[in-house]
Amino acid sequence: MSALILALTAGAVVGLTLGALGGGGGVLAVPALIYLLGLTPVAATTASLVIVVVTSAAALSAHARDGHVRWRAGLLFAAAGVVPAVLGAALAVRLPGTVLTAAFALVAGAAAVRMLRRPGPADEDVPVRPVRAAAAGAGLGGVTGVLGVGGGFLAVPALVGVLGLRMRAAVGTSLVVVTVNALAALTQRTGTIDTLDWTVLGPFAGAAVLGAWDGRRLAAEVSGAALQRVFGVLLLAVAALMLIDAVV
């Protein structure tokens, strides 16, 4: 199968996931870029950030129109995570590829277990707790910078479990965090952006944007509890595969 077809297919899946679940785009993009398109872990994390920024911004506009974005919570998370994201990105380029892969797998696995074990909150609105939001956002920013993901696969569990947002609001709000954190992390990776193959990355990102719009429509038709379970299972499968690859 040609690299272009693989890029289009993987991009569509990444976009669909991000649009429907508010995260998981980077956690799928990184292994797809490494195992399907042959990028190194460092190049894959940089390319993933580019894809996530473009795709999450497109998905965010759609979720905002549907009224599923809690702007205060999202901006608190994002603001607290900017500096850690920049520092994490500077650290990532100095780490061995196997370390990045193993760390990625462990963090994704922990988030998956949390989502599968914790039921989503009821649909009532809940107040935002600024201190908890800022603390969680700072930790999330650091992970975003190191692992090259937008952080949505961690932001959604944090928004559900730490702040008590309902799943649909967490999905939409996480896209604010994803866009800002990924963009901040990219500022420390400008030297590696020039080395990327844009003939593959461009189609990947374009397919992801189209998939994100379909994902938003899918999210409107599926219950929040079902989305949470799907997210958890997806993360657990990816984490297991990547951990096996890192240690074998």
N, C-alpha and C positions, 0 to 999 in steps of 0.2 A: 504494500500500500504506500502511495507517495506521501511525502512529508506534508504537502498541501492538504490532502484529504484528511490526514491524521490531525492536522492543526484545526481544520474546520470542524471536524467531529468533536474533538476534545473541547474546543472553544464553546460549541453549542451546549455541551453538558455542563461546563463550568458556569456559563451564563445562566442556564436554567436553574442550577442549584443556588447560585447567589441571589437571583431574582425571587425565588420561592422561599428560601430559608434565611435570607439576610446575611449569609456567610457560607463558608465552605468552598468559595470560589478559589481562593488561594491554596487551600488545603488539597484541592484536586488539581489545580494548575501546576503546582510544583512537581508532583510525581509524573504528571502527563508530559511535562517538558523534559524531565530527566529520562524517563523510561520509553516514551514514544518518540520523542524528537531528538534525543541524544545530547541535551545540554548538560553542562557540569552543574553541580549543586549551587555554586555561587551565581552562575549565569541564569539558572532557572529561577532562583529567588528574586533576582533583579527583574527578569522578564515577567514573573508573576505579579510583581508590584505594579508594573505598567498596565498589565491586563486588568488587575483588580481596580486600579484608579478609574480607568475608562468605564468599566462595566458597572461598578458600584454607583458612580455618579449618574449613569443612565437609569439604573434601577431606582435610585433614591427619588428622582423626580416623579416617577410613577407612583411609588408608595406614598409620597407626600400628597399627591393629588387625591389619594384614597383616604387621607386623614390618619395614616398609621405611623406617623413619625412624632416621637416625643422630643422636640427640639432641645429643650433645656437639658434633659438627661444626656442626649447625644453629644451636645456641645461641651458639657462638663467632662464626659468621658474623653472626648477628642482632645480638648485643651490640655488635660492632665497627661495625655499620652504623647504629646508632640516631642518633648525633649527626650524622654526615654526611647522613643522610636528612632530618633536621630543617633543617639548613643549606641543603641543596639545594632543599627545598620553599620556603623563604623566598626563594631566588634565582629560582625558576621564575616566580613571579608578576610579576617585573620584566622578564622576557625577552619579546621579540616572538614572536608565534605562529609565524612562518616559521622562526625560529631553533629553537624547540622541535621543530617538525616535522622539520627537517633533522637536528638532533642525534639525535632518536629514530631516524630512518632509518639513520644512519651506525652507531650503536651496535648496532642490531638486525642490520645487515648483517655487522658484524665478528663478532658472536656466531654467526651462521649459518655463516659460512665456517669458523670454528673447529670447529663441530660436524660439518660435512660432511667436513672434512679429517682429523679425529682419530678413529680407531676407539675405541670404548668399551673400558674395561679388562675383564679377566676377572672372573669372579664371586667370586674370593676376597676376603676382608675385608682392608682396609688400615688402618694406623694413621693417626690424625688428627694433623696437624702444626699445633700451635696458632698459631705465628707466621704461617704461610702462610694459615691459615684467617682469622685476624684481619685481615691485610692485604687479602685478597680481599674480605672482608666490608665493610670500610670503604669501598673503592671502589664496591662494589655499593650500599651505602646512599646514597652521594652521587648515583649515577645514578637510584636509585629516587625520591629527593626531587625531582630536577629534571624527570624525564620522566613522573612520575605512574604508574609501573608498579610492581608488586610486586617485580620484579627476578628472578623465576623464570627468565625467558628468558636471563638472564645467570648466575644462580646454578647452573643445571643444568650449563652448560659449565664453570663454575669448579669445581664439585664433582667433575666427571668429569676435567677436564684438570689442575687444580691439586692436588686432594687425592687423585685416583685412585679415587674411589668408582665402583662399578658403576652402570649406568644406572638400574636400579630403585631403588637406595638414594638416588641423586642426586635422582630425581623426588620421592620421599617427603620427603627431608630439605630440599629446596628450599622446601617449603611452610612449614616453620618460619620460614625467612628471609623469605619473601614476606609472611606474616602480620604479623610484628613490624615489618619495614621499612615496609610500607604504612601500618600503624597509626601509626608514628612520624611519617611524612610528613604524615598527615592532621592532626596536632596543629597544624601551621603553616598549615592551609588552612580553618580554621573559618569564616573570613569569607566564603568562597566556597561553602560547603556550603549556606547558607541560600538561595542563588540557584538551586539545582538544581531541576529539575522532577521531583518524586518520583512523579508519576503514571506517568512513563516509567521512571525509575530503579528504582523498586520492582519492577515486573515483570521488568525486565532482570536485576536481582540474583537474584530468585526463580528464574527460568529457568536462571541460571548455576549456582546451587546444585544443582538437579536434574541438570543436565548434568555437573557435577563427579562426582556419584555414579556415573553411567554411565561417565564417563571412567576412574575408578579400576578398574571391572570390565574395561574394555577394556585397560588397562595390564597386567592380570594375564594376558591371553591373547596378548599380542604380545611378541616378543623385544625385549630392550633395544637391540640394534643397529638394529632397524627403527624403534623409537621415536626414536632419535637422528637417523636419516636424515629421518624425517617432520618432526621439530622443525626441523632445519636448512633444509629446503626451504620450510617454512611461513614461517620468519623471513625468508629471502631474498626471497620474493615480496612480503611486506608491506613490507620495507625498500625495495625497488625502487619500488613504487607511491608510497610516501610521499616518497621523495627526488625523484621526478619532479614530484610536486605542489608540493614546496617550492621547486624551482628554476625551474619553468616559469611 
